[in-house]
């Protein structure tokens, strides 16, 4: 294998690998059963807040 062959192989399969990882992360994030987890996390800073100074 020459350097050029290895370079083309790594660029091609590296791009495919990154695309698959990205799509898996998007599917994991937007999967309908995970919606409640993200809604709860979005609302958690607003829960049980008092209108008092920190001290």
PDB file of N, CA, C, O and CB in Angstrom:
ATOM      1  N   UNK A   1       0.834  -1.181   0.000  1.00  0.00           N
ATOM      2  CA  UNK A   1       0.000   0.000   0.000  1.00  0.00           C
ATOM      3  C   UNK A   1       0.880   1.245   0.000  1.00  0.00           C
ATOM      4  O   UNK A   1       1.830   1.370   0.773  1.00  0.00           O
ATOM      5  CB  UNK A   1      -0.950  -0.003   1.211  1.00  0.00           C
ATOM      6  N   UNK A   2       0.534   2.136  -0.875  1.00  0.00           N
ATOM      7  CA  UNK A   2       1.290   3.383  -0.933  1.00  0.00           C
ATOM      8  C   UNK A   2       0.667   4.396   0.021  1.00  0.00           C
ATOM      9  O   UNK A   2      -0.426   4.194   0.551  1.00  0.00           O
ATOM     10  CB  UNK A   2       1.329   3.943  -2.381  1.00  0.00           C
ATOM     11  N   UNK A   3       1.373   5.459   0.218  1.00  0.00           N
ATOM     12  CA  UNK A   3       0.892   6.533   1.088  1.00  0.00           C
ATOM     13  C   UNK A   3      -0.409   7.129   0.541  1.00  0.00           C
ATOM     14  O   UNK A   3      -1.322   7.434   1.308  1.00  0.00           O
ATOM     15  CB  UNK A   3       1.966   7.635   1.230  1.00  0.00           C
ATOM     16  N   UNK A   4      -0.494   7.293  -0.762  1.00  0.00           N
ATOM     17  CA  UNK A   4      -1.702   7.853  -1.366  1.00  0.00           C
ATOM     18  C   UNK A   4      -2.910   6.945  -1.156  1.00  0.00           C
ATOM     19  O   UNK A   4      -4.014   7.437  -0.922  1.00  0.00           O
ATOM     20  CB  UNK A   4      -1.485   8.088  -2.856  1.00  0.00           C
ATOM     21  N   UNK A   5      -2.723   5.651  -1.233  1.00  0.00           N
ATOM     22  CA  UNK A   5      -3.820   4.708  -1.008  1.00  0.00           C
ATOM     23  C   UNK A   5      -4.320   4.789   0.428  1.00  0.00           C
ATOM     24  O   UNK A   5      -5.526   4.814   0.676  1.00  0.00           O
ATOM     25  CB  UNK A   5      -3.373   3.276  -1.329  1.00  0.00           C
ATOM     26  N   UNK A   6      -3.391   4.831   1.360  1.00  0.00           N
ATOM     27  CA  UNK A   6      -3.754   4.941   2.769  1.00  0.00           C
ATOM     28  C   UNK A   6      -4.464   6.271   3.031  1.00  0.00           C
ATOM     29  O   UNK A   6      -5.423   6.321   3.801  1.00  0.00           O
ATOM     30  CB  UNK A   6      -2.500   4.811   3.663  1.00  0.00           C
ATOM     31  N   UNK A   7      -4.005   7.328   2.405  1.00  0.00           N
ATOM     32  CA  UNK A   7      -4.602   8.647   2.574  1.00  0.00           C
ATOM     33  C   UNK A   7      -6.047   8.675   2.065  1.00  0.00           C
ATOM     34  O   UNK A   7      -6.936   9.184   2.748  1.00  0.00           O
ATOM     35  CB  UNK A   7      -3.767   9.700   1.844  1.00  0.00           C
ATOM     36  N   UNK A   8      -6.275   8.138   0.889  1.00  0.00           N
ATOM     37  CA  UNK A   8      -7.631   8.098   0.330  1.00  0.00           C
ATOM     38  C   UNK A   8      -8.527   7.223   1.203  1.00  0.00           C
ATOM     39  O   UNK A   8      -9.667   7.593   1.482  1.00  0.00           O
ATOM     40  CB  UNK A   8      -7.611   7.566  -1.128  1.00  0.00           C
ATOM     41  N   UNK A   9      -8.026   6.077   1.631  1.00  0.00           N
ATOM     42  CA  UNK A   9      -8.804   5.182   2.495  1.00  0.00           C
ATOM     43  C   UNK A   9      -9.180   5.868   3.804  1.00  0.00           C
ATOM     44  O   UNK A   9     -10.335   5.801   4.224  1.00  0.00           O
ATOM     45  CB  UNK A   9      -8.014   3.898   2.784  1.00  0.00           C
ATOM     46  N   UNK A  10      -8.228   6.520   4.448  1.00  0.00           N
ATOM     47  CA  UNK A  10      -8.504   7.143   5.739  1.00  0.00           C
ATOM     48  C   UNK A  10      -9.436   8.345   5.607  1.00  0.00           C
ATOM     49  O   UNK A  10     -10.269   8.574   6.484  1.00  0.00           O
ATOM     50  CB  UNK A  10      -7.205   7.569   6.398  1.00  0.00           C
ATOM     51  N   UNK A  11      -9.312   9.107   4.540  1.00  0.00           N
ATOM     52  CA  UNK A  11     -10.208  10.243   4.342  1.00  0.00           C
ATOM     53  C   UNK A  11     -11.629   9.774   4.057  1.00  0.00           C
ATOM     54  O   UNK A  11     -12.588  10.344   4.578  1.00  0.00           O
ATOM     55  CB  UNK A  11      -9.707  11.126   3.198  1.00  0.00           C
ATOM     56  N   UNK A  12     -11.769   8.754   3.248  1.00  0.00           N
ATOM     57  CA  UNK A  12     -13.095   8.255   2.900  1.00  0.00           C
ATOM     58  C   UNK A  12     -13.775   7.629   4.105  1.00  0.00           C
ATOM     59  O   UNK A  12     -14.884   8.027   4.465  1.00  0.00           O
ATOM     60  CB  UNK A  12     -13.003   7.240   1.766  1.00  0.00           C
ATOM     61  N   UNK A  13     -13.129   6.658   4.732  1.00  0.00           N
ATOM     62  CA  UNK A  13     -13.758   5.965   5.849  1.00  0.00           C
ATOM     63  C   UNK A  13     -13.815   6.831   7.095  1.00  0.00           C
ATOM     64  O   UNK A  13     -14.696   6.635   7.932  1.00  0.00           O
ATOM     65  CB  UNK A  13     -13.018   4.685   6.151  1.00  0.00           C
ATOM     66  N   UNK A  14     -12.918   7.766   7.241  1.00  0.00           N
ATOM     67  CA  UNK A  14     -12.991   8.708   8.361  1.00  0.00           C
ATOM     68  C   UNK A  14     -14.210   9.599   8.245  1.00  0.00           C
ATOM     69  O   UNK A  14     -14.888   9.861   9.239  1.00  0.00           O
ATOM     70  CB  UNK A  14     -11.728   9.563   8.428  1.00  0.00           C
ATOM     71  N   UNK A  15     -14.496  10.068   7.038  1.00  0.00           N
ATOM     72  CA  UNK A  15     -15.681  10.902   6.815  1.00  0.00           C
ATOM     73  C   UNK A  15     -16.955  10.106   7.042  1.00  0.00           C
ATOM     74  O   UNK A  15     -17.910  10.612   7.632  1.00  0.00           O
ATOM     75  CB  UNK A  15     -15.672  11.485   5.397  1.00  0.00           C
ATOM     76  N   UNK A  16     -16.974   8.870   6.581  1.00  0.00           N
ATOM     77  CA  UNK A  16     -18.151   8.016   6.789  1.00  0.00           C
ATOM     78  C   UNK A  16     -18.339   7.736   8.277  1.00  0.00           C
ATOM     79  O   UNK A  16     -19.463   7.780   8.777  1.00  0.00           O
ATOM     80  CB  UNK A  16     -18.012   6.685   6.003  1.00  0.00           C
ATOM     81  N   UNK A  17     -17.262   7.452   8.980  1.00  0.00           N
ATOM     82  CA  UNK A  17     -17.326   7.204  10.419  1.00  0.00           C
ATOM     83  C   UNK A  17     -17.884   8.421  11.155  1.00  0.00           C
ATOM     84  O   UNK A  17     -18.768   8.271  11.999  1.00  0.00           O
ATOM     85  CB  UNK A  17     -15.934   6.846  10.965  1.00  0.00           C
ATOM     86  N   UNK A  18     -17.390   9.613  10.855  1.00  0.00           N
ATOM     87  CA  UNK A  18     -17.874  10.821  11.520  1.00  0.00           C
ATOM     88  C   UNK A  18     -19.339  11.095  11.191  1.00  0.00           C
ATOM     89  O   UNK A  18     -20.089  11.556  12.052  1.00  0.00           O
ATOM     90  CB  UNK A  18     -17.019  12.020  11.121  1.00  0.00           C
ATOM     91  N   UNK A  19     -19.748  10.820   9.974  1.00  0.00           N
ATOM     92  CA  UNK A  19     -21.141  10.999   9.593  1.00  0.00           C
ATOM     93  C   UNK A  19     -22.039  10.035  10.380  1.00  0.00           C
ATOM     94  O   UNK A  19     -23.106  10.430  10.849  1.00  0.00           O
ATOM     95  CB  UNK A  19     -21.314  10.784   8.076  1.00  0.00           C
ATOM     96  N   UNK A  20     -21.618   8.795  10.524  1.00  0.00           N
ATOM     97  CA  UNK A  20     -22.402   7.808  11.279  1.00  0.00           C
ATOM     98  C   UNK A  20     -22.491   8.208  12.751  1.00  0.00           C
ATOM     99  O   UNK A  20     -23.562   8.108  13.350  1.00  0.00           O
ATOM    100  CB  UNK A  20     -21.776   6.398  11.146  1.00  0.00           C
ATOM    101  N   UNK A  21     -21.390   8.655  13.336  1.00  0.00           N
ATOM    102  CA  UNK A  21     -21.404   9.085  14.738  1.00  0.00           C
ATOM    103  C   UNK A  21     -22.318  10.297  14.913  1.00  0.00           C
ATOM    104  O   UNK A  21     -23.070  10.364  15.885  1.00  0.00           O
ATOM    105  CB  UNK A  21     -19.971   9.418  15.220  1.00  0.00           C
ATOM    106  N   UNK A  22     -22.264  11.248  13.994  1.00  0.00           N
ATOM    107  CA  UNK A  22     -23.118  12.421  14.059  1.00  0.00           C
ATOM    108  C   UNK A  22     -24.592  12.032  13.966  1.00  0.00           C
ATOM    109  O   UNK A  22     -25.411  12.509  14.751  1.00  0.00           O
ATOM    110  CB  UNK A  22     -22.757  13.400  12.945  1.00  0.00           C
ATOM    111  N   UNK A  23     -24.929  11.174  13.016  1.00  0.00           N
ATOM    112  CA  UNK A  23     -26.321  10.751  12.862  1.00  0.00           C
ATOM    113  C   UNK A  23     -26.804   9.973  14.080  1.00  0.00           C
ATOM    114  O   UNK A  23     -27.960  10.112  14.482  1.00  0.00           O
ATOM    115  CB  UNK A  23     -26.480   9.901  11.605  1.00  0.00           C
ATOM    116  N   UNK A  24     -25.945   9.165  14.666  1.00  0.00           N
ATOM    117  CA  UNK A  24     -26.316   8.436  15.885  1.00  0.00           C
ATOM    118  C   UNK A  24     -26.586   9.400  17.033  1.00  0.00           C
ATOM    119  O   UNK A  24     -27.523   9.189  17.803  1.00  0.00           O
ATOM    120  CB  UNK A  24     -25.207   7.443  16.279  1.00  0.00           C
ATOM    121  N   UNK A  25     -25.783  10.453  17.162  1.00  0.00           N
ATOM    122  CA  UNK A  25     -26.000  11.448  18.212  1.00  0.00           C
ATOM    123  C   UNK A  25     -27.303  12.210  17.993  1.00  0.00           C
ATOM    124  O   UNK A  25     -28.017  12.500  18.953  1.00  0.00           O
ATOM    125  CB  UNK A  25     -24.826  12.425  18.268  1.00  0.00           C
ATOM    126  N   UNK A  26     -27.615  12.535  16.757  1.00  0.00           N
ATOM    127  CA  UNK A  26     -28.861  13.235  16.455  1.00  0.00           C
ATOM    128  C   UNK A  26     -30.059  12.349  16.755  1.00  0.00           C
ATOM    129  O   UNK A  26     -31.033  12.805  17.354  1.00  0.00           O
ATOM    130  CB  UNK A  26     -28.888  13.683  14.987  1.00  0.00           C
ATOM    131  N   UNK A  27     -29.996  11.097  16.350  1.00  0.00           N
ATOM    132  CA  UNK A  27     -31.099  10.168  16.615  1.00  0.00           C
ATOM    133  C   UNK A  27     -31.266   9.973  18.121  1.00  0.00           C
ATOM    134  O   UNK A  27     -32.391   9.953  18.621  1.00  0.00           O
ATOM    135  CB  UNK A  27     -30.850   8.806  15.917  1.00  0.00           C
ATOM    136  N   UNK A  28     -30.159   9.830  18.843  1.00  0.00           N
ATOM    137  CA  UNK A  28     -30.210   9.652  20.299  1.00  0.00           C
ATOM    138  C   UNK A  28     -30.851  10.868  20.959  1.00  0.00           C
ATOM    139  O   UNK A  28     -31.655  10.719  21.880  1.00  0.00           O
ATOM    140  CB  UNK A  28     -28.792   9.419  20.872  1.00  0.00           C
ATOM    141  N   UNK A  29     -30.510  12.049  20.506  1.00  0.00           N
ATOM    142  CA  UNK A  29     -31.016  13.276  21.113  1.00  0.00           C
ATOM    143  C   UNK A  29     -32.492  13.488  20.827  1.00  0.00           C
ATOM    144  O   UNK A  29     -33.245  13.864  21.725  1.00  0.00           O
ATOM    145  CB  UNK A  29     -30.225  14.466  20.620  1.00  0.00           C
ATOM    146  N   UNK A  30     -32.911  13.259  19.618  1.00  0.00           N
ATOM    147  CA  UNK A  30     -34.278  13.556  19.220  1.00  0.00           C
ATOM    148  C   UNK A  30     -35.218  12.353  19.268  1.00  0.00           C
ATOM    149  O   UNK A  30     -36.343  12.439  18.777  1.00  0.00           O
ATOM    150  CB  UNK A  30     -34.275  14.120  17.847  1.00  0.00           C
ATOM    151  N   UNK A  31     -34.784  11.242  19.844  1.00  0.00           N
ATOM    152  CA  UNK A  31     -35.646  10.072  19.962  1.00  0.00           C
ATOM    153  C   UNK A  31     -36.844  10.436  20.841  1.00  0.00           C
ATOM    154  O   UNK A  31     -36.655  11.017  21.910  1.00  0.00           O
ATOM    155  CB  UNK A  31     -34.863   8.850  20.554  1.00  0.00           C
ATOM    156  N   UNK A  32     -38.064  10.113  20.423  1.00  0.00           N
ATOM    157  CA  UNK A  32     -39.256  10.572  21.149  1.00  0.00           C
ATOM    158  C   UNK A  32     -39.309  10.175  22.628  1.00  0.00           C
ATOM    159  O   UNK A  32     -39.831  10.941  23.438  1.00  0.00           O
ATOM    160  CB  UNK A  32     -40.468  10.041  20.473  1.00  0.00           C
ATOM    161  N   UNK A  33     -38.799   9.034  22.994  1.00  0.00           N
ATOM    162  CA  UNK A  33     -38.866   8.617  24.396  1.00  0.00           C
ATOM    163  C   UNK A  33     -37.920   9.416  25.292  1.00  0.00           C
ATOM    164  O   UNK A  33     -38.062   9.367  26.514  1.00  0.00           O
ATOM    165  CB  UNK A  33     -38.547   7.141  24.509  1.00  0.00           C
ATOM    166  N   UNK A  34     -36.973  10.138  24.731  1.00  0.00           N
ATOM    167  CA  UNK A  34     -36.033  10.940  25.521  1.00  0.00           C
ATOM    168  C   UNK A  34     -36.524  12.364  25.729  1.00  0.00           C
ATOM    169  O   UNK A  34     -35.869  13.148  26.415  1.00  0.00           O
ATOM    170  CB  UNK A  34     -34.677  10.965  24.848  1.00  0.00           C
ATOM    171  N   UNK A  35     -37.658  12.705  25.150  1.00  0.00           N
ATOM    172  CA  UNK A  35     -38.174  14.075  25.234  1.00  0.00           C
ATOM    173  C   UNK A  35     -38.378  14.511  26.685  1.00  0.00           C
ATOM    174  O   UNK A  35     -38.024  15.635  27.039  1.00  0.00           O
ATOM    175  CB  UNK A  35     -39.494  14.192  24.466  1.00  0.00           C
ATOM    176  N   UNK A  36     -38.939  13.650  27.528  1.00  0.00           N
ATOM    177  CA  UNK A  36     -39.197  14.011  28.923  1.00  0.00           C
ATOM    178  C   UNK A  36     -37.901  14.312  29.660  1.00  0.00           C
ATOM    179  O   UNK A  36     -37.860  15.223  30.487  1.00  0.00           O
ATOM    180  CB  UNK A  36     -39.954  12.889  29.634  1.00  0.00           C
ATOM    181  N   UNK A  37     -36.858  13.574  29.379  1.00  0.00           N
ATOM    182  CA  UNK A  37     -35.563  13.805  30.034  1.00  0.00           C
ATOM    183  C   UNK A  37     -35.058  15.213  29.716  1.00  0.00           C
ATOM    184  O   UNK A  37     -34.603  15.932  30.607  1.00  0.00           O
ATOM    185  CB  UNK A  37     -34.520  12.741  29.582  1.00  0.00           C
ATOM    186  N   UNK A  38     -35.141  15.598  28.453  1.00  0.00           N
ATOM    187  CA  UNK A  38     -34.645  16.910  28.051  1.00  0.00           C
ATOM    188  C   UNK A  38     -35.577  18.029  28.506  1.00  0.00           C
ATOM    189  O   UNK A  38     -35.110  19.122  28.829  1.00  0.00           O
ATOM    190  CB  UNK A  38     -34.470  16.962  26.541  1.00  0.00           C
ATOM    191  N   UNK A  39     -36.888  17.777  28.537  1.00  0.00           N
ATOM    192  CA  UNK A  39     -37.814  18.776  29.062  1.00  0.00           C
ATOM    193  C   UNK A  39     -37.582  19.008  30.553  1.00  0.00           C
ATOM    194  O   UNK A  39     -37.603  20.148  31.016  1.00  0.00           O
ATOM    195  CB  UNK A  39     -39.263  18.343  28.815  1.00  0.00           C
ATOM    196  N   UNK A  40     -37.361  17.939  31.297  1.00  0.00           N
ATOM    197  CA  UNK A  40     -37.063  18.082  32.720  1.00  0.00           C
ATOM    198  C   UNK A  40     -35.747  18.838  32.946  1.00  0.00           C
ATOM    199  O   UNK A  40     -35.660  19.675  33.844  1.00  0.00           O
ATOM    200  CB  UNK A  40     -36.996  16.702  33.385  1.00  0.00           C
ATOM    201  N   UNK A  41     -34.749  18.551  32.149  1.00  0.00           N
ATOM    202  CA  UNK A  41     -33.464  19.248  32.278  1.00  0.00           C
ATOM    203  C   UNK A  41     -33.608  20.721  31.925  1.00  0.00           C
ATOM    204  O   UNK A  41     -32.957  21.571  32.534  1.00  0.00           O
ATOM    205  CB  UNK A  41     -32.403  18.594  31.381  1.00  0.00           C
ATOM    206  N   UNK A  42     -34.453  21.031  30.948  1.00  0.00           N
ATOM    207  CA  UNK A  42     -34.650  22.429  30.556  1.00  0.00           C
ATOM    208  C   UNK A  42     -35.376  23.217  31.644  1.00  0.00           C
ATOM    209  O   UNK A  42     -35.135  24.412  31.812  1.00  0.00           O
ATOM    210  CB  UNK A  42     -35.435  22.506  29.244  1.00  0.00           C
ATOM    211  N   UNK A  43     -36.250  22.561  32.370  1.00  0.00           N
ATOM    212  CA  UNK A  43     -37.033  23.238  33.404  1.00  0.00           C
ATOM    213  C   UNK A  43     -36.351  23.235  34.774  1.00  0.00           C
ATOM    214  O   UNK A  43     -36.775  23.980  35.656  1.00  0.00           O
ATOM    215  CB  UNK A  43     -38.390  22.589  33.518  1.00  0.00           C
ATOM    216  N   UNK A  44     -35.331  22.440  34.979  1.00  0.00           N
ATOM    217  CA  UNK A  44     -34.719  22.303  36.296  1.00  0.00           C
ATOM    218  C   UNK A  44     -34.140  23.605  36.854  1.00  0.00           C
ATOM    219  O   UNK A  44     -34.235  23.805  38.065  1.00  0.00           O
ATOM    220  CB  UNK A  44     -33.641  21.277  36.231  1.00  0.00           C
ATOM    221  N   UNK A  45     -33.550  24.497  36.070  1.00  0.00           N
ATOM    222  CA  UNK A  45     -33.072  25.746  36.660  1.00  0.00           C
ATOM    223  C   UNK A  45     -34.221  26.641  37.153  1.00  0.00           C
ATOM    224  O   UNK A  45     -34.006  27.509  37.999  1.00  0.00           O
ATOM    225  CB  UNK A  45     -32.231  26.503  35.643  1.00  0.00           C
ATOM    226  N   UNK A  46     -35.416  26.437  36.636  1.00  0.00           N
ATOM    227  CA  UNK A  46     -36.547  27.262  37.006  1.00  0.00           C
ATOM    228  C   UNK A  46     -37.329  26.702  38.190  1.00  0.00           C
ATOM    229  O   UNK A  46     -38.154  27.405  38.773  1.00  0.00           O
ATOM    230  CB  UNK A  46     -37.457  27.423  35.831  1.00  0.00           C
ATOM    231  N   UNK A  47     -37.082  25.462  38.545  1.00  0.00           N
ATOM    232  CA  UNK A  47     -37.809  24.828  39.637  1.00  0.00           C
ATOM    233  C   UNK A  47     -37.293  25.295  40.994  1.00  0.00           C
ATOM    234  O   UNK A  47     -36.091  25.475  41.190  1.00  0.00           O
ATOM    235  CB  UNK A  47     -37.702  23.312  39.531  1.00  0.00           C
ATOM    236  N   UNK A  48     -38.222  25.486  41.923  1.00  0.00           N
ATOM    237  CA  UNK A  48     -37.895  25.792  43.329  1.00  0.00           C
ATOM    238  C   UNK A  48     -36.949  26.984  43.478  1.00  0.00           C
ATOM    239  O   UNK A  48     -36.098  26.992  44.367  1.00  0.00           O
ATOM    240  CB  UNK A  48     -37.271  24.574  43.988  1.00  0.00           C
ATOM    241  N   UNK A  49     -37.088  27.958  42.642  1.00  0.00           N
ATOM    242  CA  UNK A  49     -36.261  29.156  42.799  1.00  0.00           C
ATOM    243  C   UNK A  49     -36.991  30.138  43.673  1.00  0.00           C
ATOM    244  O   UNK A  49     -38.187  30.377  43.501  1.00  0.00           O
ATOM    245  CB  UNK A  49     -35.916  29.794  41.433  1.00  0.00           C
ATOM    246  N   UNK A  50     -36.281  30.695  44.595  1.00  0.00           N
ATOM    247  CA  UNK A  50     -36.857  31.693  45.488  1.00  0.00           C
ATOM    248  C   UNK A  50     -36.386  33.072  45.046  1.00  0.00           C
ATOM    249  O   UNK A  50     -35.318  33.215  44.451  1.00  0.00           O
ATOM    250  CB  UNK A  50     -36.465  31.417  46.972  1.00  0.00           C
ATOM    251  N   UNK A  51     -37.173  34.053  45.335  1.00  0.00           N
ATOM    252  CA  UNK A  51     -36.780  35.428  44.995  1.00  0.00           C
ATOM    253  C   UNK A  51     -35.997  36.045  46.141  1.00  0.00           C
ATOM    254  O   UNK A  51     -36.378  37.085  46.678  1.00  0.00           O
ATOM    255  CB  UNK A  51     -38.022  36.293  44.669  1.00  0.00           C
ATOM    256  N   UNK A  52     -34.918  35.408  46.506  1.00  0.00           N
ATOM    257  CA  UNK A  52     -34.072  35.883  47.586  1.00  0.00           C
ATOM    258  C   UNK A  52     -32.627  35.910  47.111  1.00  0.00           C
ATOM    259  O   UNK A  52     -32.262  35.207  46.169  1.00  0.00           O
ATOM    260  CB  UNK A  52     -34.223  34.995  48.844  1.00  0.00           C
ATOM    261  N   UNK A  53     -31.822  36.711  47.756  1.00  0.00           N
ATOM    262  CA  UNK A  53     -30.392  36.666  47.420  1.00  0.00           C
ATOM    263  C   UNK A  53     -29.802  35.305  47.767  1.00  0.00           C
ATOM    264  O   UNK A  53     -30.401  34.540  48.523  1.00  0.00           O
ATOM    265  CB  UNK A  53     -29.622  37.780  48.161  1.00  0.00           C
ATOM    266  N   UNK A  54     -28.662  35.011  47.231  1.00  0.00           N
ATOM    267  CA  UNK A  54     -28.029  33.720  47.425  1.00  0.00           C
ATOM    268  C   UNK A  54     -27.641  33.489  48.886  1.00  0.00           C
ATOM    269  O   UNK A  54     -27.745  32.366  49.380  1.00  0.00           O
ATOM    270  CB  UNK A  54     -26.806  33.608  46.539  1.00  0.00           C
ATOM    271  N   UNK A  55     -27.203  34.521  49.570  1.00  0.00           N
ATOM    272  CA  UNK A  55     -26.729  34.365  50.963  1.00  0.00           C
ATOM    273  C   UNK A  55     -27.837  34.280  51.925  1.00  0.00           C
ATOM    274  O   UNK A  55     -27.603  34.149  53.127  1.00  0.00           O
ATOM    275  CB  UNK A  55     -25.842  35.487  51.359  1.00  0.00           C
TER     276      UNK A  55
END
